[in-house]
């Protein structure tokens, strides 16, 4: 088995479900897994609030950083607006924090987000868009206001370098056996159930030699999209479109 897996944890913010995040942190520690963690610096999405604000949240983020977790900028406030999903580089959702907004507005959001990280003496290494939706203006804003060169998103088999960014593909939301490729499993600890934690722990132990961290990859690669990456993108998009037509997701 040559496939390698990354773990990505989304929606870390001051009002996260601390019990569930503590549980997943313990599981990852026991299995020597260093995930990518998507941090929302100023969350205003009330659907994500599972606790009272934690005034030690940024201390927690610093501890993650010291454990060699990869810290990612996950938007600014996680506030959505409706979009035509085809306007996004990866048309997964019909809502976005970034897509279809003007360059000026996106620069303001990215600048505000990045400044909060810097205020807390943390420089995020990766960009993760809420709901996986962003456009070319988002990339321009990132280039203008940050030093971020890596984006966790994309439907490919391997990381690709495109538009001056390294795209680390993100194709799974639970563990699935794969033969080859680099696969990122996106988890949302706040909404995980007991069985989700149990299945994660089981698969981490069973396939422990196939889980890696971001720093185990060649982050200086200039690899371009291959034909089979384009095929993967096409079939992923077709599957997504079919599900939406059948109202299966």
Residue pairs with C-beta under 8 A, 6 or more apart in sequence:
1 177
1 179
1 207
1 210
2 179
2 180
3 177
3 178
3 179
3 180
3 181
3 182
3 183
3 210
4 181
4 182
4 183
4 210
4 211
4 212
4 216
5 175
5 182
5 183
5 184
5 185
5 207
5 210
5 211
5 212
6 35
6 36
6 168
6 182
6 183
6 184
6 185
6 211
6 212
6 213
6 214
7 28
7 33
7 35
7 36
7 184
7 185
7 187
7 211
8 35
8 36
8 37
8 38
8 72
8 128
8 152
8 170
8 184
8 185
8 186
8 187
9 24
9 35
9 36
9 37
9 38
9 187
9 188
9 189
10 38
10 74
10 128
10 186
10 187
10 188
11 38
11 40
11 48
11 74
11 78
11 188
11 189
11 190
12 21
12 37
12 38
12 39
12 40
12 61
12 74
13 39
13 40
13 41
13 43
13 48
13 57
13 78
14 43
14 53
14 54
14 55
14 57
15 43
15 48
15 49
15 50
15 51
15 52
15 53
15 54
16 48
16 50
16 51
16 54
16 189
16 190
17 50
17 51
17 189
17 190
18 51
18 54
20 50
20 189
20 190
20 192
21 189
21 190
23 189
23 197
24 187
24 189
24 192
24 197
24 200
27 33
27 197
27 200
27 201
27 204
28 34
28 35
28 204
29 67
31 201
31 204
31 205
31 208
31 211
33 204
33 211
33 213
34 67
34 68
34 69
34 70
34 213
34 214
34 215
35 69
35 70
35 213
36 69
36 70
36 72
36 126
36 128
36 152
36 184
36 214
37 61
37 64
37 69
37 70
37 71
37 72
38 72
38 73
38 74
38 128
38 152
39 61
39 71
39 72
39 73
39 74
39 117
39 124
40 48
40 74
40 75
40 76
40 77
40 78
40 130
41 73
41 76
41 77
41 113
41 116
41 117
42 76
42 77
42 112
42 113
42 116
43 49
43 77
43 78
44 77
44 78
44 79
45 77
45 78
45 79
45 80
48 78
48 190
50 190
54 60
58 120
58 122
61 71
61 120
61 122
62 120
62 121
62 122
64 71
65 71
65 122
68 213
68 215
70 125
70 126
70 213
70 214
70 215
71 117
71 122
71 123
71 124
71 125
71 126
72 124
72 125
72 126
72 127
72 128
72 152
73 110
73 113
73 114
73 117
73 124
73 126
73 127
73 128
73 146
73 148
74 128
74 129
74 130
75 97
75 98
75 109
75 113
75 128
75 129
75 130
76 97
76 109
76 110
76 112
76 113
77 97
77 109
78 97
78 130
79 97
80 95
80 96
80 97
80 130
80 131
81 95
81 96
81 97
81 100
81 101
82 94
82 95
83 94
83 95
83 96
83 99
83 100
83 133
84 94
84 100
85 91
85 92
85 93
85 94
85 133
87 99
87 100
87 135
88 96
88 99
88 132
88 133
88 134
88 135
89 134
89 135
89 136
89 153
90 132
90 133
90 134
90 153
90 154
90 155
91 133
91 237
91 240
92 131
92 132
92 133
92 240
93 131
93 132
93 133
95 131
95 133
96 129
96 130
96 131
96 133
96 134
97 109
97 129
97 130
97 131
97 133
98 106
98 109
98 129
98 133
98 134
98 135
98 137
98 138
99 133
99 134
99 135
99 138
100 135
101 109
101 137
102 137
103 137
103 140
103 141
106 137
106 138
106 140
106 141
107 140
107 141
107 144
107 145
109 141
110 138
110 141
110 142
110 144
110 145
110 146
111 141
111 145
114 124
114 145
114 146
117 123
117 124
123 147
124 146
124 148
125 148
125 150
125 214
126 148
126 150
126 151
126 152
126 168
126 214
127 138
127 142
127 146
127 148
127 150
127 151
127 152
128 151
128 152
128 153
129 138
129 153
132 153
132 170
134 153
136 163
139 163
139 164
139 165
142 148
142 165
143 164
149 164
149 165
149 166
150 165
150 166
150 167
150 168
150 214
150 219
151 165
151 166
151 167
151 168
152 168
152 170
152 184
153 167
153 168
153 169
153 170
154 160
154 167
154 168
154 169
154 170
154 233
155 169
155 171
155 232
155 233
155 236
155 237
156 167
156 169
156 171
156 225
156 229
156 232
156 233
157 169
157 180
157 181
157 182
157 226
157 228
157 229
157 232
158 169
158 181
158 182
158 223
158 226
158 229
159 166
159 167
159 168
159 169
159 182
159 217
159 218
159 221
159 223
160 166
160 167
160 169
160 223
160 224
160 225
160 229
161 167
161 221
161 222
161 223
161 224
162 224
162 225
166 219
166 221
168 182
168 184
168 214
168 217
169 181
169 182
169 183
169 184
170 184
170 186
171 183
171 184
171 232
171 236
172 183
172 184
172 185
172 186
173 185
173 186
173 187
174 185
174 196
174 199
175 185
175 199
175 200
175 203
175 207
176 183
182 217
187 196
187 200
192 200
204 211
243 249
